[in-house]
Amino acid sequence: MALIGVREKKKNARYKSIVLQAERLFLENGLDHVQMQDIADAERIGIATLFRYFPKKDKLIVAVAVANLERHIGKYKELAGASKPAYERLENVLDYLTREDHLQSGVKFREAFESYASFAKNPLTDIQDYIETQKEITGIFMEIVEAGITDGSIRADIPVKETVITIINAYGTFCNNIALKSPISYLEEDIATPNQQRILKQMLLSYIRP
């Protein structure tokens, strides 16, 4: 039993290492330009070994996308479950979405992945895993919704669930988009990215304030 446990740990460690190497290469070179052999070489394993873990490139791409989302789940749980009014929890989530480490660790790849998936002729292998991870994250934010219904920090005359999730998605999408475009966009100082983020956050939060 102990031997099986050691083997399983090594297998899991290799799986995670492959996913990290693949994510790095995908970010550096683009999803279409990275071959399975490139990933095997970076991981220093044979191509046959790589295919035992991921028989198709699309399967690996989805695994990277899922891991990319999952690395933020712990923080989302912490923010959503905090002992604070729902309004403050939601504000903290929005602040996290604009943190540099959050943007750098996920935005560029997720944008590339979702574009790649949307143009694929057939659904990507294991794409349901990505969808289920998104559902898990939405479920985490239900703590904010439930608190908002009971603690009075969010307006009672609006559909709280739909509003909270819409705010998170809209703000997240905006921040992702503006972060990706910043290297190629000219903005005057008074409409620079942080100012736009601050203004949009104020607009969204003012809507739900009682």
N, C-alpha and C positions, 0 to 999 in steps of 0.2 A: 504493500500500500504506500509506504514511504517513497519507494522508487517511482511509482506512478505519479505521486505528488510532485516530486522534483522534475520529472519530465514535463508535466503539465505546466509548471511554473516557467520552465525554459521555453516551452512552446508559446505561452502567453507573452513572455518577454520578447521573443523574436517577432511575434505578430505586431506588438506595439512599436518595436524598433523599425520594422518595415514600413508601417503606417507613417511614422515620423519622417523617415527618409523620403518616402514618396511625397509627402506634403511639402517638404523643403524643395524637392526637385520640381514639383508642379508649380510652386510659387516662383521659382527662379526662371523656369523655361516655358511654362504654359502647359495645360493638360494635353493638348494635341501633340506637343513636340517631345514629350517624355515617353520613351519606350520601356517595356518591362525589363529589357536587358540593362538599361541605365539604372533602374532601381536595384536590380540584383547586384550590379557592380558596386553601387554605393553602399549596399548592405554587406557586401563581400560574401555573397552566397551564390550558389549555382542557380541558373534560371529554372531548373527543374524543381529546386527547393522552393523558389518563389511561387511557382505555379501550384505547388501543393497547398500553399496558404491562400493564394488568389488565382484561381484558374483563368480569370479574365481580367483585363485591365479595368473594365467598368466596375467590377466588384471591388477592386482596390480603391478606385476613385470614390465610391460611395463610402467605403470604410473610413477614408480620410475625412470626408465630409461629416460623417457621424461623430468621429473623434473630435473634430473641430468644434462642433456644437457642445459635445459632452463636457469639454474642459471648463465650460462656464456654468454648468449646472449647480455645482457646490455654492458658488457665489450667489446665483439666483435664489437658491433655497435660503441662504443666510439673509438676503435682503427682503425677500417676501415674507419670511417668518419672524422678522424682528419685532420686538415689543414696542411698537410705535403705532401711531394712527395710520390708517391706510393711505391717507394723502402723503404722509412723509415717506412711507415705504415706496410708493410709486415714484416720488421725486428722487429717491435714492437709486432706484432702478434706472431711471433716465440718466442720472449722473454717471452711473457705471457704464452705460452704453457709449458715453463720449470719452471715457478714460483711454489714454493712449495705448495701454497694454491690451485692452479689449479690442480696440480698433486694429492694432497691428497683428494680433494673434488670430484674427478671424475674418475680417471684412474682405480682404482681397481674394482669399481662396473661396469664400462662400459665393461671392459675386461670380467668379469664374466657374464654379461648380454649377450654380443654378442656370447660368447661361448655357453651359455645356449640356446639362440635362434637358433643358427646354428645347434645344435644337436636335436632340437625339431622335433618330427615326423610330426607335422602340424604347419603352421604359427601361431605364438602367437596372441591371441586376442588383437586387437588394435595396432598391429605392424606397421600399416600404420601411426599411430600418431608419432611414433619414426622416421620413414622415412621422414615424412613431416617436422619434427623439424630439421633433418639433412639438408634438402633442404633449409629451412629458413636460417640456418647458412651459407650455401654455397652462398645464395643470398646476405647476408650481405657482404661477401668478394668480391662480384662483384663491390663494390665501389672502391676497390683497383685495380681491373682489369681495370675499366673504366678510373681511374686516370692514370694508367700506360700506357694506349694507348695514352693519350693526353699530359701528362706532360714531357715525354722524360726521365723519371728516370728509365725506364725499356726498355730493348732492343726492337726495333721495328721489328726485323727480326725473331721473334719467336711467336708462338701462345700464347698470353698473358694469356688468360683465362685458358687454359689447364695447362700452366706452373705454374701460381700462385696457383691454386687449388692443383696441384700435389705436389708442394713444401710444402704447409701447411699440406696436408694429410701425406706425407712421413715423414716430420719432427715430426708431432704429433704422428704418429705411433711409430717411433723410440724412442721418449722420453717416451712414455707410456710404451713401452716394457722394456726399460732399467731401468726405475723407479721400475717396478714390480719385475724385476730380481735382483735388487741390493742387497737385503738381502741374496741372495743365491749365489752371484757371487763374485769371488775373482778377483780384478783388481789391477794391480800395480799402483802406484801413478800417473805416467805420462799418463796412459790411463784410469783414473778414469772417472766417469760419466760426470762431468762438462766439462772436456777436450774433450770428445767425442762429446758432444752437441755443444760445441764451434766450433770444426773442421767441423762438418756436416753443421752447419749454414753458416759458411764461404764458404763452397763448393757450397751450394745451392744458396746463394745470389750472389756469383761471376758469376754464370751462367747467371743471368738476368741483371747484370750491363752493361750499354751501353759501 
